[in-house]
Amino acid sequence: MKYVLVTGGVVSGLGKGVTASSIGVVLKSCGLRVTSIKIDPYLNTDAGTMSPFEHGEVFVLDDGGEVDLDLGNYERFLDVTLTRENNITTGKIYQSVLEKERRGDYLGKTVQVVPHITDAIRNWIESVSLIPVDGKESPADICVIELGGTVGDIESMPFIEALRQLSFSVGQENFCLVHVSLIPVLGVVGEQKTKPTQHSVRELRALGLTPNLLACRSAEPLLESTKEKLSQFCHVPVGNILSIHDVPNIWHVPLLLRNQDAHIAIMKQLNCFSTAAPPHLQEWTERAETYDNLTNSVRIALVGKYIGLTDSYLSVVKALLHACIACSLKPSVDWIAASDLEDDNAKSAPEAHAAAWETLRNAACVLVPGGFGDRGVEGMILAANYARENRVPYLGICLGMQISVIEFARSVLSMENANSEEFNANLPDPVIVFMPEGSRTHMGSTMRLGSRRTHFQTTDSITSKLYRSPAYVDERHRHRYEVNPVVIDRLEEGGLNFVGTDESGKRMEILELPGHPFYVGVQFHPEFKSRPGRPSALFLGLILAATGQLEAYINKYPNGN
């Protein structure tokens, strides 16, 4: 196994995840098989209990792993299916070491960070790197490892030491370090400053790791004089200093790397020219250029709880992007804080209330994504009501589906107190209930998680035709609550159709509203499996409906095939 380690310095948020993913894309385009590992130095076992405001979205894998959003970048860029083991956290490492200590595996030794924690990290990396993620049986050729945080962080030290030991044990020809750093521009003349990167590299070298390549983030391309100065003070060849400057869209990043021969520098370090071919990135080039040249757009109202941090809905935004490009459109996402739509806000914040409603009314479609807690729920219900009554295309995901059920029960079935047990535990007749297999005492990994099968109840539904699969579809889940089986008959008698269920037929997975251009709610999260060039069927359906193309598209596949 050959390893490419991606570290970051100076500041966080430089795009290490996109850089690591892009390195994987370029190496894959050379015919090499690539897998990825993300290291997060926090003490949480996984990202499952972390607030979206704290850490962005929680990305869910097929095996139910709740992981860092960068694994979503890896899956989308590399078109692979990762496992929960591909996300390493301090919590996981310490938990595994302490379990061994309790069993007596260390035979009375004093358990220490070195060697026990560092050995556990190395063993984890080496074992996980051998897990195939591209559908083939044998291990990949190269494992791209991203170390979260910035060099010098206290919590990263055990990982830095373990990676230093790994580089020594596998040998220089099997280890390549790419350091991502910032080149700020100061002054009226816009001088590119190298000192922060110099200090970052010095810190890294002091810890026993020497970068083979520098990936320098900047607003503009690096000047040759800047590269020469970095080379002189950081001991990296000028040809191995990459300019990762601002681009119109992230699909240009692999092209930036290829155009600067990053793949040649990496493969030279890893001594794998014999198994590689020239990079083939025609599809990526066409996608990046197509997006840049699009002129028409579609306005999408995204009514959510966490819009203060757009990374909270990163996969939703990417899925909208994939669907829009398939329709030759640019997405114009109008972010609406659900609480701004609520009637209470008309008095307390009238300007925000009016602006939110104006934005909603000007949108071509409405999307209500997942979330937890009761904040903003009434605003989401109002958005679902607006979309239903005004025949505006609507897609509700997870909580968004449950919102559409609550709204329908209140408005159509006159169940004035209809609500979810999540928001009111003392409801006499809840329409959304806590799942019986869930835990009310432990939060981590106790939801219904991962890939589950949804069986279509009819081949004549919009959803089954969009999926072109009349039998079933496998999608990823993350929820604790579900539609109350007791009220299903009443809802369907009122006109709401549940066209997809789980294998038991009792857990509702997909709902549709007959006679509406597109009113769909799904209990799963289709955004997690959307890919560039292969958009999610439901996101595609939403955009097609918003632009009046859905009927023509569906007529192409009358039997769902």
C-alpha positions, 0 to 999 in steps of 0.5 A: 500500500502506498500512502498520500498524507494531506495535512493543513497549516496556518488556518483551518477551512482551507479546503483540505478535503477538496484537495485530498479528494482532487488528488484522489481523482487525478490519481484515479484518472491515471488508472490507479485504484484509490481509497481514503481515510479521514482523521478527526482529532476530536474526542467524540467517537463519531460525528453523530452527536455533534451539532450542525452549527458546530461541525457542519452536516453529519454524513451517513454511509451505507453501513450506518457510520455517522462521519465527517462531511469530508467523507462525502467529498471523497465518495462524490469525487471518487465514486466509492462507497466508504465504511465507518472505519474510514473515519478515524477519531481520537474517541475511537482510538482511545476506546479501542485501546481501553477495551484492550486494557480492560481485557488484559491484552497488554499483559500488565504493561503501563498503557501510554500514548507512545507506543500504545495509542500510536500503534493503534492509529498505525494499525487502524490505518494499515488495516482500513487501507486494505478494505476495497471501496470501489466494488472490487475484491482486492485492496486499492493501490493508494490510500489518501489520508487527510489529517483534520485540524492544523499542524501544531494542534495539541489534539493532533500530536498522537496522530502526527507521531503515528504518521511519522512512524508510519512513514518510516516503517513503510519507507519513503517510496510508499509515503508522500506528504502534501501540505496545504497552506495559506498564502495571504495577500497584504498591502495595496500592491497585493504582495503574496506572503510566504512567512505563515507557510514557512512557519507551518512547514517548520512546525511540521518538520520539527515533528518529524514529517517533511512535505514532498509537495506544498498545495498553496491556497490563494486568491490568485495564482502563485507568482514564480517569485513566490514559489522560489521563495517557498522552495528556498525556505521550505526545502520543497522543489519549485515543481512540487509547489502547487497553486490552488487558487480560487476557481469558479467551481470545485470541479476545476481543482483536479484540473488545476492539479493535473495542469501542474503535473501534481500526479507526476510529482506524487507518482515519482515520490511513490515510485509507481509510474510503471502502473500508471497511465496519463490522466484521463479527465475528459468528463471532469473537464466537460463538467467544469466547463459546462457549469461555467457556461450555464446562464439560466438558473432555477430558484430553490427555496431551502427552508431549514433550521441551520442556514447560519452554516451552509455546510450543515446542508452540504450534501443537499446543496451538492445534490441540487447542483448535480440535478440542476446541471443535468437540466442545464441549469444553475441552482439559485438556492434561496436560504430561508430560516424556517423560524422567519416564516412563523406568525410570531415573527411577524410582530417580533421581526417583521422585516425578516418575516416579510423577506422570508415570505417574499423569497418563498413566493418567488421560488420555483420549488421548495425543499425542506431538509432533515433536522432535529428539535422543535425550533422552526418547525411551525415555519416548515409546516407553513412552507409545506402548506404553501407548496401544497395549496399553491401547487409548487413542487415540494420535496421533504427529506426526513423531517421534511417528510414528517412535516408534510404529514403533520401539515396534511393532518392539520389542514386536510383532516382537521386534526388541529393538534396533529404533531410529532412526539419529538416536539410534544411528548404528551400528545394523545394522538401523534401522527409522528412517533418515536421508533420502538427500537430507538433509545431514549437514554443514549444518543450516539448510533441509536437511530435508524442508520445506513442503507435500507431497502424501500419497496414501491407499492405501485409502479405508477408513482412518480417516485418509482418512475424517477428511480426507474425501479418498479420494485425497490430502491436502497437509500441511506437513513438517519432518523428516530421518528416515523409516521404513526402506523395507526393514522396511515389509513386515515391519511390515505383516505384523506388523499395522501398516498404512501407509495414506498414502505420498508420490507414489513409494509408498516413503516412509511418511506415515501409519500406523494400527493396525487394531482399535485405537480410534484409533492414528495416526502421521503424518510430517507436521505437521497442526497447522500448517494447523489453523484456528479453525472448521476444525480439523485432521482428525487432531486432531479424530479424536483428540478424537472417539476420546477421547470415544467419538464417532469411529465415529458421526462417520466413519459420516457420511462412509462414502466419505470425502466 
